[in-house]
Amino acid sequence: MSSSSSSATSLPPPSTPSHTNHSHQCMEDPNLRLPLAAMYSLFFVFGLVGNLAALWVFLFQRSSNNSLRLFLINCAVADLVLLGCLPFRISYHLNGDQWHLGPLACKMVGNLFYMNMYISIMLLGFISLHRYLRIKGKGRARQGITVKLLGHRCPWSWVACGTLWSLSLVGLVPMIVMAEDEEHSNKCFQFKMRSGNGKGKAIFNVLVVVFFWLVFIMLVVSYVKIASKLLRVSWDKPDLPNAHRYQRSAKKSFFVLFLFIVCFGPYHAFRPVYIFYQIKNNQPCEILQTVARTNEIMLLLSAFNSCLDPVMYFILSGSVRKSTLRAVGHRLGNHLLFLQDASSTTESRRPSGPVVLPNTPSVTHRTSMINNATLRRN
């Protein structure tokens, strides 16, 4: 017993069996397994339904072919890939935090989850930049910026999305191939100590956190300027027919920022603490367990983004609003008046009443019948 303890102190802590067993014992938290499995299951069901419905609207319904639509399509695809990783996490927690698919599959699922989370973050940044250019820009900036690629002019949104997916997939390969300090066939998604082989991933995670806060600053600046311009127009020219819509659009602009702060802000605010304890050795078990538990809760909020994104599609995309109202608006009637105010449906552009031809009694009589029937129906 004494010889084993002395050998453990003579070797580097991260590579010793005692250090590995100590970290695994600290990470055992049976109280979180069932709540995590239940919450991820709810996110999977609601996120899958919302994103599939939005993707169907974007691809198969009549909608404007612009940069915003392209960003929302890519956001829905990223959410669906992220949601595809959740059943593995659900199964892992329901099996008592036991992984049966091997270390390679664990790294593939974990890195795909994080890759699509950061793709969603970057797409939200692109959406804020697009809206800012449309409001502040003039001429070609309002019509859409194009980039010359291989001798052809392409919309900047296509180039941005293609570059984002390409770089993400290229960066995914070394994250899967790189060795870990602790690789066990029966564990996954657990707190890992970073030293030696895993220190490169710790440095990469720090750079990712810095990148997130840079995108966050860009979002704050963009949406504050967008909202201030819209509110200034509505206040300076209140007699304009669309003055009230400017105020409503200004409020909608902050929903993306609200989504960004609620889902991703807590996780990345706590992330430096998590990385610090990954590279700091010989910490008390209670501290490591608290850090791991807090990280799991923050990660849960990040996964919640896949359920809130369909709400963002409803707010930003007129085609999604129209399809949603057509699906449920006629059934719920007056209960969805607040949704009808927020959307520019085709019915709002129709004449307010039937066309009445002069000196045609039959048409007038028919018109009155239609109006009476409409009143009774309402």
C-alpha positions in Angstrom: 0.0 0.0 0.0 2.8 2.4 0.9 4.8 1.4 -2.2 1.9 2.3 -4.5 1.4 5.6 -2.8 5.1 6.5 -3.1 5.2 5.5 -6.8 2.1 7.7 -7.4 3.9 10.7 -5.9 7.1 10.1 -7.9 5.3 10.0 -11.3 3.5 12.9 -12.9 0.0 13.1 -11.5 -2.0 13.1 -14.8 -0.5 9.8 -16.0 -0.7 7.8 -12.9 -3.6 5.3 -12.2 -4.2 6.8 -8.8 -4.7 10.2 -10.3 -7.1 8.8 -13.0 -9.1 6.9 -10.4 -9.3 9.9 -8.2 -10.6 12.1 -11.0 -13.2 9.5 -12.0 -14.4 9.1 -8.4 -14.8 12.8 -8.2 -16.8 13.0 -11.4 -19.3 10.3 -10.3 -22.6 12.2 -9.7 -25.6 9.9 -9.8 -28.0 12.7 -8.9 -27.5 14.4 -12.3 -28.0 11.4 -14.5 -31.7 11.3 -14.7 -32.3 15.1 -14.9 -29.8 15.4 -17.7 -31.3 12.5 -19.6 -34.8 14.0 -19.2 -33.8 17.5 -20.3 -31.8 16.3 -23.3 -34.8 14.2 -24.3 -37.1 17.2 -24.2 -34.6 19.3 -26.2 -34.3 16.5 -28.8 -38.1 16.2 -29.3 -39.0 19.9 -29.4 -35.8 20.9 -31.3 -36.2 18.2 -33.9 -39.9 19.1 -34.6 -39.2 22.9 -34.7 -36.1 22.7 -36.9 -37.5 20.2 -39.3 -40.7 22.3 -39.8 -38.6 25.4 -40.4 -36.3 23.6 -42.8 -39.4 22.3 -44.7 -40.7 25.9 -45.0 -37.3 27.3 -46.2 -36.8 24.6 -48.8 -40.3 23.7 -50.1 -42.4 26.8 -49.5 -42.4 30.0 -51.4 -40.0 32.4 -49.7 -37.6 35.1 -50.6 -34.2 33.9 -51.8 -31.9 36.2 -49.8 -29.0 36.0 -47.4 -31.1 35.9 -44.3 -32.9 32.8 -45.6 -29.6 31.1 -46.4 -28.2 31.8 -42.9 -31.4 30.4 -41.3 -31.3 27.3 -43.4 -27.7 26.7 -42.3 -28.6 27.4 -38.7 -31.4 24.8 -38.9 -29.0 22.2 -40.4 -26.4 22.9 -37.6 -29.1 22.5 -35.0 -30.3 19.2 -36.5 -26.7 17.8 -36.5 -26.3 18.9 -32.8 -29.6 17.3 -32.0 -28.4 14.1 -33.6 -25.7 13.9 -30.9 -28.2 14.1 -28.0 -29.5 10.5 -28.2 -25.9 9.3 -27.4 -25.8 11.6 -24.4 -29.2 10.4 -23.3 -28.2 6.8 -23.6 -24.9 7.4 -21.7 -26.7 9.0 -18.7 -29.4 6.4 -18.6 -26.8 3.6 -18.6 -25.2 5.0 -15.4 -22.6 7.1 -17.3 -21.3 4.1 -19.1 -20.1 4.3 -22.7 -20.1 1.2 -24.9 -19.0 2.5 -28.3 -15.3 3.1 -27.8 -13.1 6.2 -27.4 -13.2 7.1 -31.1 -17.0 7.2 -31.3 -17.0 9.3 -28.1 -14.7 11.9 -29.5 -16.7 12.0 -32.8 -20.0 12.6 -31.0 -18.5 15.1 -28.5 -16.6 17.1 -31.1 -19.6 17.2 -33.5 -21.7 18.6 -30.7 -19.3 21.4 -30.0 -18.6 22.0 -33.7 -22.3 22.6 -34.5 -22.7 24.7 -31.4 -20.0 27.1 -32.6 -21.4 27.0 -36.2 -24.7 28.3 -34.7 -22.9 31.0 -32.8 -21.1 32.1 -36.0 -24.3 32.1 -38.0 -25.9 34.3 -35.4 -23.0 36.7 -35.9 -23.6 36.6 -39.7 -27.3 37.4 -39.2 -26.5 40.4 -37.1 -23.9 41.6 -39.7 -26.4 41.1 -42.5 -29.1 43.1 -40.8 -26.7 45.8 -39.9 -25.5 46.1 -43.5 -29.1 46.2 -44.8 -30.0 49.1 -42.5 -26.8 51.1 -42.5 -25.6 50.4 -46.0 -26.4 52.2 -49.2 -26.7 51.1 -52.8 -25.0 47.7 -53.3 -24.8 47.1 -49.6 -28.6 47.2 -49.4 -29.0 44.9 -52.4 -26.4 42.4 -51.1 -22.6 42.3 -51.2 -21.1 39.9 -53.7 -17.7 38.3 -53.7 -15.7 37.3 -56.8 -14.9 33.6 -56.5 -13.3 31.5 -59.4 -14.3 34.2 -61.9 -17.9 34.4 -60.8 -19.8 36.9 -58.5 -21.3 35.1 -55.6 -23.4 36.5 -52.7 -21.2 37.0 -49.6 -23.6 34.8 -47.6 -22.8 31.8 -49.8 -19.1 32.3 -49.4 -19.4 32.9 -45.7 -21.4 29.7 -45.1 -19.3 27.6 -47.3 -16.1 28.8 -45.6 -17.6 28.2 -42.2 -18.5 24.6 -42.9 -15.3 23.8 -44.6 -13.1 25.2 -41.8 -15.2 23.5 -39.2 -15.0 20.1 -40.9 -11.2 20.5 -41.4 -10.7 21.5 -37.8 -12.8 18.5 -36.7 -10.3 15.9 -37.9 -7.4 16.8 -35.6 -9.7 17.2 -32.6 -10.8 13.6 -33.1 -7.3 12.2 -33.9 -5.4 14.0 -31.1 -4.6 11.8 -28.2 -6.1 12.5 -24.7 -4.4 12.1 -21.4 -7.3 10.0 -20.2 -9.0 7.7 -22.7 -11.3 5.0 -21.4 -13.7 2.8 -23.4 -16.4 3.0 -20.8 -16.4 6.8 -20.1 -17.4 9.8 -22.3 -18.5 13.4 -21.8 -16.7 13.5 -18.4 -14.4 16.0 -16.8 -10.9 15.4 -18.3 -7.6 16.6 -16.8 -5.4 18.4 -19.4 -1.6 18.0 -19.3 0.9 16.5 -21.7 -1.1 15.3 -24.7 -4.2 17.1 -23.8 -2.7 20.5 -23.1 -3.0 21.5 -26.8 -6.8 21.1 -26.5 -6.8 23.3 -23.4 -5.1 26.1 -25.4 -7.5 25.6 -28.3 -10.4 25.9 -25.9 -9.1 29.2 -24.6 -8.9 30.5 -28.1 -12.4 29.4 -28.8 -13.7 31.3 -25.7 -11.9 34.4 -26.9 -13.5 34.0 -30.3 -16.9 33.7 -28.7 -16.6 37.0 -26.8 -15.4 38.7 -30.0 -18.6 37.5 -31.8 -20.6 38.6 -28.8 -19.2 42.1 -28.9 -20.0 42.3 -32.6 -23.6 41.2 -31.9 -24.1 43.8 -29.2 -22.7 46.7 -31.3 -24.7 45.6 -34.4 -28.0 45.2 -32.7 -27.7 48.3 -30.6 -27.1 50.4 -33.7 -29.9 48.6 -35.6 -32.4 49.2 -32.8 -31.3 52.8 -32.3 -31.7 53.6 -36.0 -35.1 52.0 -36.2 -36.3 53.8 -33.1 -35.0 57.1 -34.2 -36.9 56.8 -37.5 -40.1 55.9 -35.7 -39.7 58.8 -33.3 -38.6 61.4 -35.8 -41.4 60.5 -38.3 -44.3 59.1 -36.3 -46.7 59.9 -39.2 -45.1 57.4 -41.5 -47.5 54.4 -42.3 -44.9 51.9 -41.0 -43.7 53.9 -38.0 -45.1 51.3 -35.6 -43.4 48.5 -37.5 -40.0 50.1 -37.0 -40.5 50.0 -33.2 -41.6 46.4 -33.4 -38.6 45.5 -35.6 -36.3 47.2 -33.1 -37.7 45.0 -30.3 -37.3 41.9 -32.5 -33.7 42.7 -33.1 -32.9 42.1 -29.4 -34.3 38.6 -29.4 -31.3 37.2 -31.2 -29.1 39.0 -28.6 -31.3 37.7 -25.8 -31.0 34.1 -27.2 -27.2 34.5 -27.5 -26.9 35.7 -23.9 -29.2 33.2 -22.3 -27.9 30.1 -24.1 -24.3 30.7 -24.7 -23.3 33.5 -22.3 -23.3 31.4 -19.0 -21.4 28.5 -20.6 -18.6 30.7 -21.9 -18.4 32.9 -18.8 -17.8 29.7 -16.8 -15.5 28.1 -19.4 -12.2 29.8 -18.2 -12.8 28.4 -14.7 -13.4 24.9 -16.1 -10.2 25.0 -18.2 -8.2 26.3 -15.3 -9.2 23.3 -13.1 -8.5 21.0 -16.1 -4.8 21.9 -16.1 -4.4 22.4 -12.4 -3.5 19.2 -10.6 -4.2 17.8 -7.2 -7.4 19.7 -6.5 -9.9 18.6 -3.8 -12.6 16.2 -4.9 -15.4 18.6 -3.8 -14.1 21.4 -6.0 -13.7 19.2 -9.1 -17.2 17.8 -8.6 -18.7 21.3 -8.3 -16.8 22.4 -11.4 -18.0 19.4 -13.4 -21.6 19.7 -12.2 -21.7 23.4 -13.1 -20.3 22.8 -16.5 -23.0 20.2 -17.2 -25.7 22.7 -16.3 -24.1 25.4 -18.5 -23.8 23.0 -21.4 -27.5 22.2 -21.0 -28.3 25.8 -21.6 -26.2 25.8 -24.7 -28.2 22.8 -26.0 -31.4 24.6 -25.2 -30.5 27.0 -28.1 -31.6 24.3 -30.6 -35.2 24.7 -29.1 -35.2 28.5 -29.2 -33.8 28.8 -32.7 -37.2 27.9 -34.3 -38.7 30.9 -32.4 -36.0 33.1 -33.9 -37.0 31.7 -37.4 -40.6 32.7 -36.7 -39.6 36.2 -35.7 -37.1 36.9 -38.5 -38.6 35.0 -41.4 -41.9 36.1 -42.9 -42.4 32.7 -44.7 -42.1 30.8 -41.4 -44.6 33.2 -39.8 -47.1 32.7 -42.6 -46.8 28.9 -42.6 -47.2 28.8 -38.9 -50.3 31.0 -39.0 -51.8 28.9 -41.8 -51.2 25.8 -39.8 -52.6 26.9 -36.4 -54.0 30.4 -36.8 -57.4 29.4 -38.3 -58.0 26.9 -35.5 -57.1 29.1 -32.6 -58.8 32.2 -34.1 -58.6 35.3 -31.9 -56.1 33.7 -29.5 -53.4 34.3 -32.1 -54.1 37.9 -32.8 -50.7 38.8 -31.3 -49.1 36.6 -33.9 -51.0 38.2 -36.7 -49.9 41.6 -35.6 -46.3 40.4 -35.8 -46.5 39.0 -39.3 -47.2 40.5 -42.7 -49.6 37.9 -44.0 -51.1 38.0 -47.5 -54.5 38.7 -46.0 -53.3 42.1 -44.7 -52.5 43.1 -48.3 -55.9 42.2 -49.6 -58.8 44.7 -49.9 -60.5 45.2 -46.6 -63.9 44.5 -48.1 -65.5 43.0 -51.2 -65.4 45.0 -54.4 -68.9 46.5 -55.1 -69.8 47.4 -58.6 -72.1 50.4 -59.1 -75.7 50.0 -60.1 -75.7 46.2 -59.7 -78.3 45.3 -57.1 -77.6 41.6 -57.3 -73.9 42.2 -56.5 -74.9 44.5 -53.6 -77.3 42.0 -52.2 -74.6 39.2 -52.4 -72.1 41.6 -50.8 -74.4 42.1 -47.8 -74.9 38.4 -47.5 -71.1 37.8 -47.5 -70.6 40.6 -44.9 -73.3 39.2 -42.6 -71.9 35.7 -42.9 -68.4 37.0 -42.1 -69.7 38.8 -39.0 -71.5 35.7 -37.8 -68.4 33.6 -38.3 -66.2 36.0 -36.4 
